[in-house]
Amino acid sequence: MQDTLPFIRPLVEKYDRPGPRYTSYPTAPQFQAAFAEDDYRAAAERSNRAATPKPLSAYVHIPFCESLCYYCACNKIITHNRERAAAYLAWLKREVELQGALFDDSRRMTQLHLGGGTPTYLSNDQLGELMAALDTAFHFAEPEAREFSLEVDPRTVTPEQIHELHALGFNRLSFGVQDFDTRVQEAVNRIQSEAQVVELVAAAREAGFQSVSVDLIYGLPLQTVASFDATLDKIIALRPDRIAAYSYAHLPELFKAQRLIRPEDMPPPERKIELLELTIRRLTEAGYVYIGMDHFALPEDELSLAKENGTLQRNFQGYSTHADCDLIGLGNTAIGKVGDSYSQNVKETAQYQARLEAGRLPVMRGYRLNADDRLRRDVINALMCHGRIDFAAIEATHGIDFRAYFADALAELEEMADDGLLVIDEESIEVLPAGRLMMRNAAMVFDAYLNHSTGRYSRTV
């Protein structure tokens, strides 16, 4: 029997403030242009020389979409010109080749994720070319040891293509649904039928995919509690293995596409809280385990099992069971984590092509962690993944006195303790069930850069 997730609205409203998602620490605003290609190459070499080199993971960014979803804040290119995708694929394969040369042949790729944009903008033949190039460069692990996933826009594939994707080596799919309500879909320019999604989920099951995920967004224009409840009914009936329910961040001053949403269609701030409360109640009542942040999974799913046995991890794609890999970012804007460093590729496709034409890696910026960064990363990951910080474990790994080192942070957490969100004793910090929605707030007190950051963040709840 899974534990309950209390929803105490006054506390949710009190702690709902902007803050990082902590897919990395330090977070992306700390990445520096001074970290260049030679720094990345050095990080790869250090990772090869580790006593036990980590397995490899890759994130591949496919930026193309056929139409513009007004809510989208991703780096994307809206085009019907398929030649642009073919040219991009050629440069992407060149980057794969250059990156592959940096990592020892003895290492194996156990995790792969294709994101975007719309990865299924590429034809299955093109995806086959990409998979062959990745296998040659990075040596895929045996099928039973892989977690190979891609994001699917239901409007871009057929059931037959879903079977072909499985044959290419993918074993996990994530369908972008967002909302089934037609008025909401029209308001954000993403029209897709429930029947399409049902048919594709059935095809994924039939094809033998290990895991099927569905993405939802709450806080979109024209959403009501009743309309989103109807969407949740349909999703629960589909019974996907995982559900990600993201809070929509409306920042039209930053993202041009969002200016196409009519201001009068936006729900009031209190509506988002109502929608979050509804989502948590409906999904947990339906038997889903709250993993953390936006993620829910069935009890038998690997994420739920990892949460239960203490092996849950976190990376740039969110919660994971394979996060302790060297993550190679491929494609424009892609972020990687190799050894003790983070890196990000250039944003513009013209820059991306120019770097590769010159035989250079397209690294634009990055960051090499120092001892304090590694310590704080371990503390934040313990909170975000396990809801508990064991002082002795951190002290043994990093050679510090936890209470002395983090005296200021512990003092800051007293308010959350007084509110019944966590418990601080001589040995640990433990997040209570009522505080699980506010884990980001607890993590923020350990962030050495937050008060000096220029980053724009989503709200924590």
ROKOL-427755 format. One record per residue (C-alpha): residue number from 0; z, x, y. Coordinates in pm, 1 decimal. Each point is the difference from the previous one (the first is absolute). Example, Ala and Ser with C-alpha at 12.3 -4.5 7.8 and 13.67 -1.06 7.14 Angstrom:
% ROKOL-427755
REC    i         w         u         v
REC    0     780.0    1230.0    -450.0
REC    1     -66.0     137.0     344.0
This chain:
% ROKOL-427755
REC    i         w         u         v
REC    0       0.0       0.0       0.0
REC    1    -107.2     157.2     328.5
REC    2     239.8      14.7     290.9
REC    3     -43.3    -239.1     289.4
REC    4    -125.1      97.2     343.7
REC    5     213.2    -174.8     262.3
REC    6    -183.4     -95.9     316.0
REC    7     248.5     -12.1     289.1
REC    8    -215.4    -103.9     293.7
REC    9     228.3     115.3     286.6
REC   10      13.7     350.1    -152.1
REC   11    -373.4       3.9     -72.8
REC   12     -65.3     -85.3     365.6
REC   13     256.6     255.4     121.4
REC   14    -157.8     290.4    -189.4
REC   15    -365.8     -97.7      41.3
REC   16    -123.1     281.5     223.4
REC   17    -290.4     250.2      -2.8
REC   18      36.4     287.2    -244.0
REC   19    -190.6     224.2    -244.5
REC   20     -93.7    -113.1    -349.9
REC   21      92.5     346.2    -136.3
REC   22    -299.8      47.2    -224.9
REC   23      66.3     359.7     105.0
REC   24     270.9     195.6     175.3
REC   25     -61.2     133.5     256.2
REC   26    -229.4    -287.9      93.2
REC   27    -360.0      33.8     118.3
REC   28      78.8      25.4     376.0
REC   29     152.0     341.8     -76.9
REC   30    -324.0     135.2    -148.9
REC   31    -139.2     283.4     213.6
REC   32    -350.4     122.5      81.3
REC   33     132.3     355.8     -41.0
REC   34       6.6     -67.6    -374.7
REC   35    -359.4      83.3     -93.4
REC   36    -223.6      67.7    -297.7
REC   37     154.7     340.5     -76.7
REC   38     347.1    -157.1      -9.5
REC   39    -124.6    -259.3    -247.4
REC   40    -159.4     265.0    -221.4
REC   41     326.2     195.3       4.1
REC   42     192.8    -314.3    -100.1
REC   43    -235.2     -56.4    -294.6
REC   44      45.4     360.8    -111.8
REC   45     379.6     -29.5      19.4
REC   46     -16.4    -318.9    -205.6
REC   47    -203.2     180.5    -269.0
REC   48     263.6     276.7     -16.2
REC   49     293.8    -239.0     -43.7
REC   50     207.9      57.0    -312.6
REC   51    -122.5    -337.3    -125.5
REC   52    -308.4    -108.7     197.0
REC   53      -0.1    -373.4      65.3
REC   54    -268.2    -231.4    -135.7
REC   55    -268.9    -104.8     246.8
REC   56     -53.1    -328.2     179.4
REC   57    -277.3    -101.1     238.7
REC   58     -48.5    -259.2     269.9
REC   59    -367.4     -62.9      80.8
REC   60     -84.2    -179.6     324.4
REC   61    -312.3    -219.4      -1.8
REC   62     -29.0    -124.9     361.0
REC   63    -281.9    -256.1     -28.9
REC   64      26.3    -380.5      26.5
REC   65    -268.0    -269.4      18.2
REC   66     190.7    -211.7     253.3
REC   67     291.6      36.1     237.4
REC   68     339.2    -147.1     -89.5
REC   69     160.0     -58.9     338.9
REC   70     352.8      99.4    -110.6
REC   71    -107.7     337.9    -139.5
REC   72     147.5     320.6     143.6
REC   73    -159.0     232.4    -258.4
REC   74    -260.1     265.4      73.1
REC   75    -324.6    -176.1     -91.7
REC   76    -372.3     -17.8      71.0
REC   77    -161.2    -344.7      10.2
REC   78    -360.4      27.1    -116.3
REC   79    -263.3    -156.2    -224.7
REC   80    -190.5     330.0     -11.0
REC   81      57.1     123.9    -354.6
REC   82    -163.3     332.8      82.9
REC   83     308.2      91.5     204.5
REC   84     217.9     -41.8    -308.4
REC   85    -242.5     207.9    -209.7
REC   86      10.5     281.9     257.3
REC   87     380.4     -18.0      16.6
REC   88      22.5      16.4    -379.6
REC   89    -205.7     320.6       0.5
REC   90     242.0     163.5     244.2
REC   91     298.6    -137.6    -188.0
REC   92    -122.5     163.8    -320.4
REC   93     -34.8     327.2     193.1
REC   94     362.9     -25.8     111.9
REC   95     106.1     -75.5    -358.3
REC   96    -174.8     319.0    -110.2
REC   97     166.6     213.4     271.3
REC   98     343.0    -147.1     -69.8
REC   99     -36.7      37.1    -375.2
REC  100     -54.3     374.8      39.5
REC  101     349.0      32.6     154.4
REC  102     195.4    -127.2    -300.4
REC  103      46.9     170.1    -337.1
REC  104    -210.5    -136.4    -285.0
REC  105     312.8     -39.2    -212.0
REC  106     127.1    -279.7     224.3
REC  107     -91.1    -361.6     -75.3
REC  108     -57.1    -301.8     223.5
REC  109     233.6    -280.6    -108.1
REC  110     -29.8    -232.3     301.3
REC  111    -296.0    -118.5     208.6
REC  112     -22.9    -268.2     267.1
REC  113    -309.9    -116.8     187.2
REC  114      76.2    -172.5     329.7
REC  115    -177.6     -92.7     317.4
REC  116    -176.6    -173.1     157.2
REC  117    -140.9    -156.0    -313.2
REC  118     -37.2     233.5    -300.3
REC  119    -214.2    -262.0    -174.1
REC  120    -250.6      31.1     286.2
REC  121    -133.5     280.3    -221.0
REC  122    -206.0    -121.5    -294.1
REC  123     138.8      58.0    -347.2
REC  124    -269.3     266.2     -52.6
REC  125     123.0     179.9     311.8
REC  126     361.6     -35.5    -113.0
REC  127    -108.8     148.4    -332.7
REC  128    -146.1     301.4     183.2
REC  129     327.0      42.9     187.9
REC  130     212.1     -24.2    -315.1
REC  131    -217.3     259.2    -176.6
REC  132      35.5     238.7     295.8
REC  133     378.3     -48.8       6.2
REC  134      30.7      60.9    -373.4
REC  135    -205.0     319.5      22.4
REC  136     203.1     132.2     293.8
REC  137     350.4    -106.3    -101.4
REC  138      -2.6     -62.2    -376.8
REC  139     123.0    -352.3     -68.7
REC  140     303.2     -33.7    -224.2
REC  141     -31.2    -189.5    -327.5
REC  142     -51.1    -375.5      55.5
REC  143     352.4     -93.1    -109.4
REC  144     149.6     234.9     264.1
REC  145    -206.4    -131.3     293.8
REC  146      70.0    -243.3     281.6
REC  147    -343.9     -51.4     155.1
REC  148     -19.0    -284.3     249.8
REC  149    -226.1    -141.5     266.3
REC  150      14.5    -270.5     263.1
REC  151    -241.4    -288.1     -52.9
REC  152    -134.5    -245.1     256.6
REC  153     -61.5    -312.0    -214.2
REC  154    -304.6     -81.4     212.4
REC  155    -180.8     316.9    -110.2
REC  156      13.2      -4.5    -381.2
REC  157     -88.9    -217.6    -298.6
REC  158     192.6     -40.5    -326.4
REC  159    -261.8     219.9    -168.0
REC  160      65.1     277.2     252.5
REC  161     374.6     -24.1     -70.4
REC  162     -74.0      85.2    -364.4
REC  163    -217.5     291.1     115.1
REC  164     282.4     134.6     219.0
REC  165     227.0      10.9    -303.9
REC  166    -270.1     185.5    -193.3
REC  167     -14.0     257.1     284.0
REC  168     365.0      88.3     -65.6
REC  169     197.5    -219.0     239.5
REC  170     302.6    -167.3    -156.7
REC  171     159.1    -167.7     304.7
REC  172    -146.6    -235.0     258.3
REC  173     131.8    -130.9     330.8
REC  174    -163.8    -316.4     134.0
REC  175      16.1     -67.5     372.6
REC  176      80.7    -371.4      32.3
REC  177     214.1     -18.1     319.1
REC  178       6.3    -383.4      13.3
REC  179    -180.3    -285.7    -176.0
REC  180      20.1    -242.7     292.6
REC  181    -351.9     -59.6     138.2
REC  182     115.1     -38.0     362.2
REC  183     183.2     333.8     -16.6
REC  184    -300.9     163.5    -166.4
REC  185    -229.9    -124.9     275.4
REC  186     240.8     123.7     269.9
REC  187     -15.6     355.3    -139.0
REC  188    -367.6      -8.8    -112.2
REC  189      70.4      48.7    -370.9
REC  190    -133.7    -294.5    -196.7
REC  191      50.7      10.6    -375.9
REC  192      68.1    -276.2    -246.9
REC  193     288.7     -38.0    -238.2
REC  194    -255.5     -44.1    -278.8
REC  195    -143.8     348.1      68.0
REC  196     340.4     163.5     -33.0
REC  197      97.5    -198.0    -310.8
REC  198    -325.9      94.4    -171.1
REC  199      37.9     369.8      82.2
REC  200     363.6      18.5    -108.8
REC  201    -100.9    -159.6    -331.3
REC  202    -280.3     256.0     -35.1
REC  203     244.9     285.2      65.5
REC  204     231.7    -130.3    -271.2
REC  205    -289.2     -37.6    -240.5
REC  206    -128.0     349.9      77.9
REC  207     337.9     151.2     -88.7
REC  208     137.1     114.9     336.3
REC  209     361.5     111.3     -40.0
REC  210     105.7    -142.6     334.1
REC  211    -137.3    -252.1     246.9
REC  212     145.7     -10.8     351.9
REC  213     -50.7    -247.6     282.2
REC  214      45.3      73.2     371.8
REC  215     126.1    -269.5     237.3
REC  216      66.1       9.5     375.0
REC  217     254.0    -217.6     179.3
REC  218       3.3     -54.5     376.3
REC  219    -375.1     -65.1      29.5
REC  220    -139.0    -249.5     253.6
REC  221      45.7    -369.5     -83.8
REC  222     229.9      72.0    -293.9
REC  223     277.0    -251.4     -54.5
REC  224     281.2      -6.2    -251.1
REC  225    -173.1    -286.0    -181.5
REC  226    -342.2     169.0      -7.2
REC  227     137.5     332.9    -123.4
REC  228     213.3    -180.1    -257.5
REC  229    -323.4    -146.4    -139.4
REC  230    -150.7     350.2     -16.9
REC  231     309.8     126.0    -182.3
REC  232     -31.3    -287.9    -248.5
REC  233    -350.4     116.1     -87.2
REC  234      95.8     367.4     -22.3
REC  235     298.4     -71.1    -224.8
REC  236    -228.7    -204.0    -227.2
REC  237    -230.0     304.7     -28.3
REC  238     299.5     211.8    -109.8
REC  239    -121.2     340.4     125.8
REC  240     205.2     297.2    -119.4
REC  241      75.8     107.6     356.2
REC  242      -3.6    -172.4     337.5
REC  243       4.5     174.1     336.9
REC  244      94.6    -232.0     288.5
REC  245     -63.4     186.2     324.9
REC  246     125.3     -94.5     343.5
REC  247    -288.6     -28.3     244.5
REC  248      41.5     226.6     303.2
REC  249    -191.4    -154.3     291.3
REC  250     -83.3     286.7     236.9
REC  251    -322.6    -101.6     179.4
REC  252      57.3     267.1     264.6
REC  253     -40.4     261.7    -275.9
REC  254    -249.1    -163.0    -237.4
REC  255    -314.3    -144.6     152.4
REC  256     -72.5    -236.4    -290.2
REC  257     329.5    -180.6      54.1
REC  258    -114.6    -106.0     347.3
REC  259    -232.3    -244.8    -176.2
REC  260     303.2    -199.9    -114.5
REC  261      79.5    -280.8     242.8
REC  262     346.5      59.7     151.8
REC  263      80.3    -371.2     -22.3
REC  264     -51.9      15.2    -379.2
REC  265     270.6     260.8     -53.2
REC  266     320.5    -132.4    -158.2
REC  267     325.3      37.2     196.7
REC  268     220.6     299.2     -95.9
REC  269     250.5    -218.4    -183.7
REC  270    -281.1    -122.9    -228.7
REC  271     -35.7     346.7    -156.0
REC  272     367.5      -2.1     -94.0
REC  273     -45.1    -344.2    -155.5
REC  274    -305.7     117.8    -193.3
REC  275     180.8     309.9    -125.3
REC  276     295.9    -209.0    -114.3
REC  277    -236.8    -240.4    -175.9
REC  278    -190.0     283.8    -171.3
REC  279     314.0     168.6    -130.0
REC  280     145.5    -326.9    -127.2
REC  281    -317.8    -120.6    -169.6
REC  282     -85.9     330.4    -166.8
REC  283     349.9      80.0    -123.7
REC  284      40.5    -356.0    -129.4
REC  285    -328.6      50.6    -185.6
REC  286     149.0     304.9    -174.3
REC  287    -139.3     283.0     212.3
REC  288     221.8     302.1      67.6
REC  289      33.2     109.1     362.3
REC  290     -92.0     369.3     -13.1
REC  291      50.1      71.5     368.8
REC  292    -179.6     -35.1     331.3
REC  293    -295.8    -233.0     -72.4
REC  294     -22.8      47.6    -376.1
REC  295      77.5    -239.1    -286.4
REC  296     -73.7      49.0    -370.3
REC  297      50.1    -179.1    -329.6
REC  298     306.7     122.7    -194.5
REC  299    -213.6     170.0    -265.4
REC  300    -219.3     182.5     253.8
REC  301      33.4     379.4      27.2
REC  302     129.9     -26.8     358.0
REC  303     281.6    -231.7    -106.1
REC  304      87.7     223.7    -293.7
REC  305      -2.3     308.5     226.1
REC  306     227.4    -177.3     247.7
REC  307     236.3     -89.3    -283.0
REC  308      15.0     348.4    -155.1
REC  309      15.3     193.2     329.2
REC  310    -344.4     165.2     -12.7
REC  311    -165.9    -202.2     278.8
REC  312    -177.5     216.7     259.4
REC  313    -188.3     -45.8     323.5
REC  314    -321.7     144.6     143.8
REC  315    -273.1     -86.3     251.2
REC  316    -108.9    -298.9    -212.1
REC  317     354.6    -140.3      -9.7
REC  318     224.7     -24.7    -305.6
REC  319    -122.5     185.7    -306.3
REC  320      91.7     131.2    -342.0
REC  321    -223.1     308.1      50.4
REC  322      96.6     111.5     350.7
REC  323     120.3     347.6     -96.0
REC  324    -352.8     140.5      -9.3
REC  325    -199.3     217.1     233.1
REC  326    -198.4    -266.6     185.1
REC  327    -347.5      98.5     117.6
REC  328    -144.3    -206.0     286.2
REC  329    -378.9     -43.6     -20.3
REC  330    -226.9    -160.2     258.9
REC  331      34.8     -50.8     374.4
REC  332     358.8     -64.9     122.7
REC  333     142.5      51.1    -352.0
REC  334     354.0     141.4     -19.4
REC  335     120.1     239.4    -269.9
REC  336     325.7     160.1    -109.7
REC  337     -36.9     337.9    -168.2
REC  338     307.7     209.2     -73.2
REC  339     224.2       6.8     306.8
REC  340    -270.4    -123.7     237.9
REC  341    -180.5    -310.8     122.8
REC  342    -357.5      -4.1     126.2
REC  343    -245.1    -248.5     147.3
REC  344    -378.9      10.5      20.1
REC  345    -208.2     -55.8     313.2
REC  346     -56.8    -360.5     107.0
REC  347    -365.3     -18.1     103.5
REC  348    -267.6      12.3    -270.9
REC  349    -216.1     227.1     219.3
REC  350     284.4     255.1      16.0
REC  351      56.9     -42.4    -372.8
REC  352    -364.4      77.1     -72.6
REC  353     -10.9     294.6     241.5
REC  354     301.4     170.4    -159.2
REC  355    -143.4     -38.9    -348.6
REC  356    -346.3     114.9     110.5
REC  357     168.0     319.3     116.5
REC  358     168.8      40.7    -339.7
REC  359     342.1     -79.6     146.4
REC  360     268.2    -243.5    -106.8
REC  361      26.7    -290.6     248.9
REC  362     374.7      48.8      64.1
REC  363      85.8    -113.2     354.9
REC  364     378.1      33.5      10.8
REC  365     306.1      28.7    -219.3
REC  366     355.5     116.7     -35.6
REC  367     196.2     251.4    -206.9
REC  368     353.8    -112.2     -78.8
REC  369     300.7     214.9      78.1
REC  370     333.4      -4.5    -186.6
REC  371     147.0    -275.7     219.0
REC  372    -311.9    -213.5     -51.8
REC  373      23.5      34.1    -377.9
REC  374     367.8     -93.6       7.4
REC  375     -55.9    -308.2     214.8
REC  376    -302.7    -101.5    -207.1
REC  377     215.7       0.2    -314.8
REC  378     268.4    -207.0     174.1
REC  379    -249.9    -254.7     135.0
REC  380    -180.3     -26.7    -335.0
REC  381     331.7     -58.9    -177.4
REC  382      71.2    -287.0     237.3
REC  383    -348.1    -152.7      -7.3
REC  384     -49.9      27.4    -376.9
REC  385     346.8     -34.6    -148.2
REC  386     212.8    -155.7     273.0
REC  387     259.3     271.7     -53.4
REC  388      69.9     353.7     123.7
REC  389     214.6     209.1    -232.6
REC  390     164.9     260.8     224.7
REC  391      67.1     246.7    -285.0
REC  392    -363.0      -7.3    -118.7
REC  393    -130.6      72.8     351.2
REC  394     262.0     272.1      51.0
REC  395     -89.9     169.7    -330.1
REC  396    -372.6       1.4      81.1
REC  397      24.2     108.9     363.1
REC  398     325.0     195.4      25.0
REC  399     161.3    -209.3     274.1
REC  400     317.0    -197.6      60.1
REC  401    -149.1    -351.6      32.9
REC  402     274.0    -152.4     214.1
REC  403       3.4     294.2     239.3
REC  404    -379.5      35.5      22.5
REC  405     -59.8    -370.6      56.4
REC  406     313.9     -90.9     195.9
REC  407    -201.3    -162.8     279.3
REC  408    -213.7    -200.3    -243.2
REC  409     304.8    -122.3    -189.9
REC  410     157.3    -112.9     326.3
REC  411    -317.8    -192.5      87.4
REC  412       7.3    -175.4    -337.2
REC  413     346.1    -141.6      58.9
REC  414    -147.2    -302.8     176.4
REC  415    -214.4     -82.9    -303.2
REC  416     308.6      47.0    -219.3
REC  417     199.9    -235.3     222.7
REC  418    -279.9    -256.5     -33.6
REC  419      28.8      11.2    -378.9
REC  420    -338.3     167.0     -53.9
REC  421     121.0     321.4    -163.4
REC  422     312.0     181.1    -120.3
REC  423      94.0     356.2      94.5
REC  424     267.4     170.4    -210.8
REC  425      97.0     360.9     -77.0
REC  426    -282.1      43.2    -251.4
REC  427    -295.6    -204.6     113.5
REC  428    -178.1    -249.1     219.2
REC  429     -98.6    -313.2    -189.5
REC  430    -221.8    -275.0     138.8
REC  431     137.6    -343.0     -84.5
REC  432    -229.7    -291.1     -98.1
REC  433      23.8    -145.3     353.4
REC  434    -119.7     333.7     141.8
REC  435    -305.8      55.9    -215.2
REC  436    -230.7    -150.9     261.6
REC  437     139.8     247.8     255.4
REC  438     -46.0     323.4    -197.9
REC  439    -238.6     132.9     264.6
REC  440     272.4     -42.9     261.8
REC  441     239.9     204.2    -212.9
REC  442    -263.9     267.7     -55.8
REC  443     -67.7      27.3     373.6
REC  444     343.6     148.1      71.3
REC  445     -96.5     305.5    -208.7
REC  446    -330.7      53.4     184.7
REC  447      34.3     306.8     224.0
REC  448    -322.3     -77.8     189.6
REC  449      25.1    -372.4      66.2
REC  450     144.3      18.0     352.9
REC  451    -273.7     243.4     101.9
REC  452    -290.7    -167.0    -178.8
REC  453    -305.2    -142.3     177.0
REC  454     -92.3    -209.5    -305.4
REC  455     -55.2    -377.5      10.4
REC  456     173.3    -164.3    -293.6
REC  457       4.3    -334.8    -172.5
REC  458     322.8    -201.9       3.8
REC  459     251.7      87.0    -266.9
REC  460      45.9    -348.5    -146.2
